[in-house]
Structure formats: structure tokens, C-alpha cells
Amino acid sequence: MKKEITKIDGSSVAKIVGITYAILGLAFGIFTVILSIMAKGSLFAIVVGLVIIPALYGIIGYLASLLGITIYNMIAKKVGGIVFYTQDTVSSTVDAK
């Protein structure tokens, strides 16, 4: 079955992308904290790694995806959206014993 994505709700996608980027930022921040502790870094470096980096990653991810979705919606309105194909399948359960 042929389907076309003609418009994407920006806030719902941007929210998910923003949270995903914040989690990735936290992982990067933890790495930064570990390096800071090994190098006898300051408390400021720890705060940056655990608070500021994840917050910035989340905000930038949210805004960048919102911009990308807005551009996609404008282009899809003029030339058409992404086309994808789906197929109905029969669900079968497998006994995992």
C-alpha cells in the first residue's frame, strides 16, 4: 500500500529529538566529568558536564529538528512528500520456551 508523508507535526518530533539529544549530551557530559576528575578539574567542569552540555544539546536538537521539519513541510507542500510502501502482515506468535 503506497502512502505519502505530506506534513509532519513539528512539536511532537522536535520534543523527541530534543530529549534524545539531551540524553546523548548527558553521556558526553559524563565522559567530560570523568576526564575532568582524572585531570583534577574544577567543580565548574563537573557542572558543565552534567548540566550545561546536556541542556545545550537538548535545546539545539529541539530547535534544529523544528527548523528541519518546517523546511520539510514547505518543500513537501510544493513537490510532494516522502513516499513509502506498507504491507499488511499476519501476526504469528512464537513460543519462546
N, C-alpha and C positions, 0 to 999 in steps of 0.2 A: 504494500500500500504506500503510495507516494504522499509525502507530507512536506510542507514548507514552513519554515520559521520566518514569519513576516514581521514580528515585533517581539522584543524581549522586555520584560519588566525590569527596569534599571535598578530599583532599590533592592529587590529581592536578590538579584545576582551580586550586586555590589556588597551587600551585607555578608554574604557567604564568602566572597573573595577577601573582603576586609578582615574577617575573622581568621581565615586561612593564613593570610599574610601576617597577622599578629602572632599566630602560633609559630610560624616559621621565624618571625623576628625574635620570639622568646627563645627558640632553640639557638639561634645565632647569638642572642644576648647571654645565654648560659655559657656558651663557648667563650664569649668575651670575658665573662666573670672568671671562668677557670683560668684563662690566660692572665688576667689581672691579678688574681691571687698568687699564681706562680711567680709573677714578676713583682710581687709585693706592692700591688697597686693601691690606690686610694679607695675610700668609701664612695666617692663620686663615680668612679669607674664601675663599681658594682651597681649603683643606682641607674646609671646609663644603660648597663647591660640588661637589667631586669625590668626597667620601667620605660625608659625613653625609646630604646630601639624597638621593642615590640609595639609601642604606641605609634611611632612614626611609620613602621612597616604597615600596620593596620590602616592608618589614615591614608597613606599613599596608595595602598592596594584598593581601598574603597573608592577613592577619587579617580584613580586610573581606570578601574573597571567601569565606573559610571560614565566616564568620558568615552571609553571604547564602545559601550553599549549604545550611547547616544549617537555616535558616529555610525554604528551598525544599523540602527533603526532608520537613520536618514538615508543611508545607501539602499537598504532593503526596500524602502518605500518607492525608490526610483527605479531600481533594476531588478527587484525581487530578492527574496531571502534565500537562505541556505535550504537546499532540497535534500531530504533524506528519505530512506525507504524503511518501512517496518513490515514485519511479518508476524501473524498470529501463530503461536506455537501451542502445542498441547503440553500441559504441565504434567510431569510424572514425578512421583516421589520415589526415592531410592532408599531402601532400608540400609542404614549405615552400621549394622551390627557386625 
